Amino acid sequence: MDAHEFEGTLWEQLNGAIERFRRILQVRFEVKVSNLSLEGLARTDIWEYPLEALREAVINALIHRDYTVTTDIQIRLYDNELSIWNPGGLPPELIPIAQPKFTKTSMPDNSLLKVPPASRGNRTHAPHAVPLAKRGEP
């Protein structure tokens, strides 16, 4: 599994996640030629998942997470899907009648389990992380 933690401000976490997406997601290039010169070439990057949509999803996960729990936001990339999960939810009055069935959530009881070993003695360490799972790994 390829896990990464992004710490710092919310902007630093967001930018770290987007840069990680740029490194691990597949991209193809489409080249259009309008005339036979360098000025007539136009290349378009077509990402496996649109980066603008991923940026919006990560922003939503960061903004709407429940900061009263120490569980991290999780981003997982599988062969056929990418999922973003955060420890948050809708207020009870906004929960729809037909709730979707979610997969097992990961909320460790011991917050020390997710703090890097070098930081375990430092109680001021605030682990705000965005782990990424490598494609094909659950």
KEDRENSE-770281 format. One line per 2 residues: number of its first residue (from 1); their letters; for each residue x, y, z of N, C-alpha, C. Coordinates in steps of 0.02 Angstrom, whole numbers. Atoms other than C-alpha are relative to their C-alpha. Layout:
NUM> A> X,Y,Z,X,Y,Z,X,Y,Z ~ ...;
***
This chain:
1> MD> 42,-59,0,0,0,0,44,62,0 ~ -37,-62,7,61,173,-44,-37,54,40;
3> AH> 36,-48,-43,7,285,101,43,62,10 ~ -34,-63,-11,50,467,121,-41,41,49;
5> EF> 34,-45,-45,10,591,257,21,71,-18 ~ -12,-70,14,-6,776,222,-19,40,61;
7> EG> 12,-39,-60,11,891,370,7,74,-16 ~ -6,-72,9,7,1078,392,-68,32,-3;
9> TL> 63,-35,7,-126,1203,351,-45,-38,-47 ~ 46,32,47,-281,1151,256,23,11,-72;
11> WE> -25,-13,68,-206,1234,100,59,-45,-16 ~ -58,44,12,-45,1134,120,-22,-72,-10;
13> QL> 26,68,9,-143,973,140,-33,-8,-68 ~ 33,2,66,-248,1013,-14,52,-2,-56;
15> NG> -52,-2,53,-96,1057,-120,40,-64,-1 ~ -36,63,-2,-5,901,-61,-40,-56,-32;
17> AI> 42,52,30,-152,790,-110,-3,8,-75 ~ 4,-12,73,-167,872,-282,66,-18,-33;
19> ER> -65,19,28,20,851,-313,8,-76,-2 ~ -3,73,-1,6,669,-262,-43,-29,-56;
21> FR> 42,22,55,-138,647,-384,38,7,-66 ~ -38,-11,62,-28,720,-521,54,-53,-11;
23> RI> -53,51,6,106,590,-484,-27,-70,-11 ~ 22,70,3,-2,434,-471,-56,-13,-50;
25> LQ> 54,12,48,-148,461,-589,26,-3,-71 ~ -19,5,70,-138,417,-771,-25,61,-38;
27> VR> 19,-56,43,-143,554,-900,16,-18,-72 ~ -15,8,71,-156,547,-1087,0,68,-32;
29> FE> -6,-64,33,-118,685,-1209,-34,-3,-67 ~ 33,-6,65,-221,740,-1356,33,60,-34;
31> VK> -33,-53,38,-129,841,-1488,-41,16,-61 ~ 37,-23,58,-222,944,-1615,46,45,-41;
33> VS> -41,-39,46,-138,1019,-1767,-46,42,-43 ~ 40,-45,42,-216,1172,-1845,38,21,-62;
35> NL> -42,-10,58,-69,1206,-1961,68,-31,13 ~ -64,34,-7,102,1131,-1992,55,47,23;
37> SL> -51,-42,-32,203,1241,-1874,-6,-12,75 ~ 3,8,-73,244,1243,-1689,-58,39,29;
39> EG> 56,-40,-24,113,1378,-1664,-67,-35,-13 ~ 62,34,18,-17,1263,-1742,-13,-63,41;
41> LA> 9,59,-43,6,1126,-1610,-32,19,66 ~ 32,-12,-65,-106,1118,-1458,-7,-67,35;
43> RT> 4,61,-39,-88,985,-1324,-49,8,58 ~ 47,1,-56,-227,943,-1201,15,-60,44;
45> DI> -9,55,-47,-197,840,-1044,-69,-26,20 ~ 63,32,-20,-338,717,-1010,15,-48,56;
47> WE> -16,39,-60,-326,650,-833,-51,-56,9 ~ 42,57,-17,-397,484,-775,-62,24,39;
49> YP> 53,-34,-35,-503,590,-656,15,75,-8 ~ -14,-71,9,-524,777,-689,28,31,65;
51> LE> -32,-28,-59,-407,870,-571,-43,53,34 ~ 43,-51,-30,-533,1011,-545,-53,-34,45;
53> AL> 49,36,-40,-662,885,-482,32,-29,62 ~ -35,27,-59,-534,802,-367,15,55,50;
55> RE> -15,-57,-44,-483,972,-298,-63,18,39 ~ 63,-17,-34,-666,1012,-259,-19,-53,51;
57> AV> 17,54,-47,-693,841,-178,45,2,62 ~ -46,-4,-58,-538,860,-67,-17,61,42;
59> IN> 20,-60,-38,-590,1037,-19,-62,-16,42 ~ 60,18,-37,-762,970,30,16,-46,59;
61> AL> -19,46,-54,-683,830,131,35,37,57 ~ -35,-39,-51,-570,954,222,-47,46,38;
63> IH> 44,-49,-31,-704,1082,256,-56,-32,41 ~ 58,30,-32,-845,965,305,16,-59,47;
65> RD> -17,55,-45,-748,840,411,-17,19,72 ~ 14,-10,-71,-785,819,596,67,5,35;
67> YT> -65,-11,-33,-634,895,684,-1,-18,74 ~ 2,21,-70,-693,831,854,27,-71,7;
69> VT> -30,66,-2,-627,658,808,68,3,-35 ~ -68,-2,27,-447,617,764,10,-43,-62;
71> TD> -5,41,59,-486,506,616,17,43,-61 ~ -22,-37,59,-405,559,453,-48,-6,-58;
73> IQ> 33,5,65,-480,594,285,37,-55,-38 ~ -31,54,37,-449,443,174,-18,6,-74;
75> IR> 9,0,72,-425,444,-14,29,-66,-24 ~ -21,66,24,-416,274,-96,-11,-6,-75;
77> LY> 3,8,72,-379,236,-277,3,-75,-16 ~ 5,70,20,-434,67,-343,5,-4,-76;
79> DN> -2,8,72,-429,-6,-518,-56,36,-36 ~ 57,-27,35,-602,57,-559,-35,58,36;
81> EL> 32,-56,-35,-640,195,-434,50,36,45 ~ -36,-39,-49,-573,331,-323,-50,22,52;
83> SI> 47,-20,-52,-655,362,-156,33,48,49 ~ -23,-48,-50,-638,506,-34,-49,-4,57;
85> WN> 40,9,-60,-701,481,143,26,45,55 ~ -22,-39,-58,-699,595,293,-45,-16,59;
87> PG> 40,12,-59,-758,578,472,-48,59,11 ~ 49,-54,-6,-908,690,454,-67,-28,-21;
89> GL> 66,22,21,-1089,680,411,-48,58,0 ~ 52,-50,1,-1249,773,389,-32,6,69;
91> PP> 39,-5,-62,-1345,843,537,-61,-45,-5 ~ 56,47,2,-1487,725,586,-61,25,-40;
93> EL> 59,-26,35,-1619,841,513,10,1,-76 ~ -13,0,72,-1535,831,341,13,-70,-28;
95> IP> -14,67,24,-1508,643,331,-59,-25,-41 ~ 55,24,42,-1609,572,186,-30,-65,28;
97> IA> 35,60,-23,-1736,434,217,36,-62,-23 ~ -35,58,28,-1647,311,102,75,14,2;
99> QP> -71,-12,-7,-1467,311,161,39,-50,-41 ~ -41,48,38,-1333,236,48,37,-46,47;
101> KF> -39,48,-39,-1241,83,110,74,14,-11 ~ -71,-15,6,-1061,129,146,41,-60,19;
103> TK> -46,53,-19,-913,14,157,27,13,69 ~ -28,-5,-68,-821,-14,320,40,65,6;
105> TS> -38,-60,-13,-756,147,392,59,-16,45 ~ -60,11,-40,-586,160,473,6,57,50;
107> MP> -5,-50,-53,-593,252,638,37,-33,58 ~ -37,32,-53,-452,191,750,-17,30,68;
109> DN> 14,-23,-67,-490,200,935,60,34,32 ~ -60,-26,-30,-310,238,979,33,49,-49;
111> SL> -27,-49,46,-254,401,898,76,-5,-7 ~ -72,8,5,-72,355,934,19,-48,-57;
113> LK> -16,47,54,-84,218,802,13,35,-66 ~ -10,-33,64,-88,346,662,51,56,3;
115> VP> -52,-50,-6,44,465,729,66,-33,-16 ~ -65,29,14,217,435,657,39,-15,64;
117> PA> -35,19,-62,330,346,785,43,56,29 ~ -42,-53,-25,447,495,797,-39,53,37;
119> SR> 42,-52,-31,301,605,852,-39,-25,60 ~ 43,27,-52,222,489,980,13,30,69;
121> GN> -15,-31,-64,311,571,1126,-21,73,2 ~ 17,-71,3,260,745,1067,-76,7,-2;
123> RT> 73,-5,-5,82,776,1126,-28,61,-37 ~ 25,-57,37,73,940,1028,-9,-16,-73;
125> HA> 7,20,71,79,845,863,-74,-10,-15 ~ 70,7,20,-90,865,780,-3,-35,-67;
127> PH> -1,36,63,-106,729,647,-60,14,-43 ~ 51,-11,51,-208,797,504,28,-28,-64;
129> AV> -31,36,54,-173,676,365,-50,-18,-54 ~ 40,23,56,-237,626,195,37,-60,-29;
131> PL> -34,59,28,-179,446,164,-28,-18,-68 ~ 19,22,66,-181,386,-15,18,-73,-8;
133> AK> -14,70,12,-194,202,-57,17,-10,-73 ~ -21,14,68,-106,139,-212,-52,-40,-38;
135> RG> 48,33,43,-212,80,-357,5,-75,8 ~ 2,73,-6,-267,-100,-335,4,-24,72;
137> EP> -4,19,-71,-243,-99,-145,-63,24,35 ~ 60,-23,-38,-397,-93,-31,19,49,54;
***
